[in-house]
């Protein structure tokens, strides 16, 4: 649609008044405990009630995911950030997740990302020696399969709809994921076998630790999410719009043998809210956020809200029947309801 057509559409809807870019409502706060902290491991017989959640890898183990043991966190944000104002009307300025180590001096501190090739078998021609000691603890988005979603998966949801014995790869219903701008989640649980790099949202760090140091019990690890990525902003915005952010803590620390990893514990474990001492000592996982909620939509995600560029981008999506043209998120694309919802949001209202 040309600019004349856009202007006509605006005049029909809003009397010819185009809202300019505006400052949003800045909100900030801390969620002191997760709504869900689930040890996601195929042989966990007591999901949702574990006192500790370990994260480790089953490398070169057929039938097992590389990222075999994962730690799901969900944080309710409705008490801090208004919900259901529209997924394209949030901007996260900073997001920090904190977890607290529950085992003592069992893994080495590594504050930097590692190339996936450093986790290959040393006999693999593509193997690259790790440039530093240890493996990082990483934070990813959460993806879903088997009919589950962020709205349905809970602390007691079954690990999978497929039997876990004999062991099988890629069957877990919730998994560590990278997420595209359109929301498509890619499971990174087998990135070593698949030989793909998978950048995490953040790496766990603590400035009081020295790289290579064995990490003491009670140590805090902080994940400061890089919010400059559009895909990350979209993922976080969807969570804020619904009132809950779901994230996955994981690592490629190798382990082998039996439930819990066996074979000597050389990987991290973290306090859950079910641990008797965690609420008393403040050891539950927490989330700290600073975000902005805008009265107008930023459809082209350039940081300016309610501009003619946003309108042009919307009509391009509308003409191409793209996913973003389902503005009211009802599963139907490019409908009159989508157009009405878009212009209501543009005028500072809700759908």
N, C-alpha and C positions, 0 to 999 in steps of 0.2 A: 504494500500500500504506500502511495506517495504521501508527502507531508500534507497536501490539501485534504486527502481522505482522512488522515489522522486528525486534522483539525476539525473536520466535520463530525467525526465520531465523538470527539471531546465535547463539542458544542451540544450535541444531542444529549450526552450523558450529564455533563457538568456545567452547562450554560456557558461554554467557551472559556472557562477558567481552568488553567493548568496549574496545579500545585507545584511550587518550586521545590528544589531539594531542601530538606529541613533537618535540623538536628533531632536525633531521636531521644528517647528516654533511656538514660544510662542506669543500669541496675548492676548490683554486685552483691556477693555474699558467699557464704561457706555452707556446704552440705556436710555435716559432721559425721554422717554415717550413711552407708549405702542402703538402698531399699532391697537390693539383691547383691550378695557376694557368694557366688557359687563356684565350687571346685569342679571344673569341667574335665573329667577324666573317665575313660570308658569303664574302669573297674571300681568306680566309687560307689560303694553300696549304701552310702548315707548322704545323698545330695542335699544341699541346703543346711546341713547341720554340722558339717566339719568345722573343727576349731581352728584349723590351719589349711591353707591352700598352697600347694607346691606347684611350681612351673618347671617343666623339664622336657627334654626331647628324647625321642626314640630313633636315633639316626641309624641308617643302614639296617632297619628292622622291617622286613616285609610284613604287610598287614597292619602296621601301626602308622599313624600320622607322625610326621617329623616333630611337629609341635604337639606332643602327645598329651601333656597335662597343661591346662590353661585355667585362668582365674577370671571369671566374669564379674564385672562390677556394673551396677545400675544405680544411678543417682536421681532422685526426684528433685526437679528444679522448679516446680510450680510455685513454691514459696518465695522464690527469688525473681524469676523471670515470668512475665505474663505468658499464658499459653493461648494457642489457637488464634493467633492474630495473622497467620499466614507465613508459610515457610520462607518466603523471600523478604521478610521484613525484620530479620534478625541479623546482627553483626556481632560476632564474638571477638572481643578485643584481647582477652587472655583467658586461658584455661589451665589450671594446675590440678593434677590428681596426685594424692599422696597415699602410699601404702607403707606398712611397717613390717620389717623382717622378723619372723618368729623363730627361725633356727639360728644357731650360733656358730659363726666362723666356718660355714660349710661351702661357701662359694666366694670367688674372687671378684672384686669390684671392677667393672668395666663401664666407663661412662660414654663410650663411643660406639656408633654402629659398626658392625662387622660385615665384610663382604660375604655373601652366601657361600662362595667357593671355599671359604675357610672352614666350612662345616662338611665339605665333601670328604670321602675316604681319601687317605693320603696316597693311595694307589691310583686315584682318579687323575687322568691327564690334565683335568681342569682345576685340580686342587691348588689353592693358594694359601700359603702359611698365614696364620693370623698375625696381624701386625702388633698386637698387644696381648696381654694376659687376660684370660677370662672371656665371658660372653656377656653382652648387655642384657638387661631386663627391659622389655619393650612394651609399649602400649599401642594397641590397634583398635580400629572400629570393630563392632560385632556384626557378623553376617548370619543369615539363617537359611535353613532348608527344611525339608520334610514337613512343609505346611506351617512351620512356626514363624513367628515374627517378634519384633520388639514388644508388641502388644500382648502376645500370648505366652512367651517363654518366661518361666519363673524359676524359683529356687528348687522346686521339686519336679520340674518337667523332666521326662525321660531323656537320657543322653541321646538316644536315637530311636527311630522307628524300626531300625534293623538290629538284629541280635549282635551283641559285641563279641560273641564267641562263635566261630573262630574270629580272631581279630581282623577287622577290615578298615581300609583307609576311606577317608572322605565320607563318613556316614554321620558324623556328629551334627546335631540339629542347630547348634550355635557354634560359631567358629571365629577365630581371629581373621580379620579381613582388611583388604584395601577396598575403598569405595570410590567409584567414579562420580563425576558431577551429577549424572542422571540417577544416582542411587544404586547402580549395579554393584553388588558386593562380590569380590573375588576371594575365595578361601586361600589363605596363605599357609595353612597347616602343613602342606607338603612341598614347601618351596625348595627344600634341599633336593628331594627326589626329582622335582620338576625343573630344577636349576633356574630359578627366576629370582631376581631381586624383588624385595617387597619392603619399601620404606615404611617404617613405623610412624605413628603420629608423634611419638616422643620416646626418648630413652630415659630410664630411671637414673637420676643423679643425686648426689649429696656432696656439697662442697667440702664437708668435713672429712671425707674419705680420700685416700690416696689410691690411684689406679693400681690394681694388683693386690690390694689389701684384702684379707679375709674379712667379710662383713659381719660385725657383731649383731647379736640379737638386740631388738629394740631400735635398730637403725631405720630412719625414715628414708625412703626413696621418693623423689619428686619427679613427676612427668610434666614438663612444660610443653604443651601442645603448640606446634607451629600452625598458627591460624591464618597464615598468608595464602594457603592453598584454597582455591575455589571449591574443590571437591570436599575438603575438610569443613569449610564453612557450610556447605549444603548439608553435610551429614549432621553437623552440630545443630543447624537450624531445624532440621526435621525433628531431632530429639527435643529441642526447646519448645517447639510448637506443640508437641504431644505432652510435654512435661516430664520427660525422663530421658537421660543420656545413658546409653549402654556402651561399655568399653571392655576391652579384653587385655589383661596382663599376661604376658607369655615370654618364653625365652627358648634359646637353642642350647641350653646347658645339657650335655648328654647324660643319660641315665639308662640303666638296663635292668631287666629282671623283675617280675612280680608286681603286685599292686603297690602303689606308693613309689615305684621306681626301683627299689631294691638296689643291690650292687654297690652300696656305699652312697650316702647322700652328699652329693657335690653340686647341689643346685639350690635355688632359693625357695623359701616358703614364707607365707605371709599370714598375719593374724586376720581372722574373719570376725564379724560382729557376734558370732556364736561362741567365740572364745571367752571364757569367764572373765579373764583379766583385761581384755581389749577395751570394753567400754569404761572400765574403771581407770585405766592408765591412758586413755585417749589413743589407743592403738588401732581403732577401726579405720578403714580406708575413708578418705575424705576428698571433697572436690571444692575448688575455689574458682569462681568465675566472675568476669567483668564482661558485660554484654550491653548492646544497645538495641532497643526496639523502636522501629521507625513508624511514623504514621503513614508513610507512603511506601510503595513497593520499589525495590531496586531490581528490576527484572533482568537487566544486563550485567548485574553484579560488578559495577564499576565504582561503587561507593557513594554514588549520588542517587538520591531517591526521588521518584516522581518526576523525572525529566522526560523530554520528548524522545530521547534515546531509549529510555525504558519502553515507551509506547511502540516505537519502531521495532524493537527486539521482540515484543510480544506479538505484533502482527506478522513478523517474519515466521515466528513459531506457529502462529495460527494458520498461515498460508501453507506451511509444510506439514501440518498435522503432527507436530513434534510433541514429545512428552511434556514439555513445559507449557504447552497450550491447554493442558488439563489443569487449569489454574485453581479450580475448586476441589481438585483431587478426588473426583468421584469415579474415575476410571474411563470417562468419556472425554474425548479430545476435541477441542475446537468448537464447543457448543455455545449456544446463546448464554447459557448459565456461566460458562467460563469467561465470556466477554463481560457479562454483568459483574461477576465477582472481581475481575481485574480492575474495572473502573471504580467499583466501590472502594477497593483497597487504595487505588490511586487518589481517591478523594479523601482518604483518611478514615474510611469506615471499615466494616467487616462484611464478609459474605453472608 
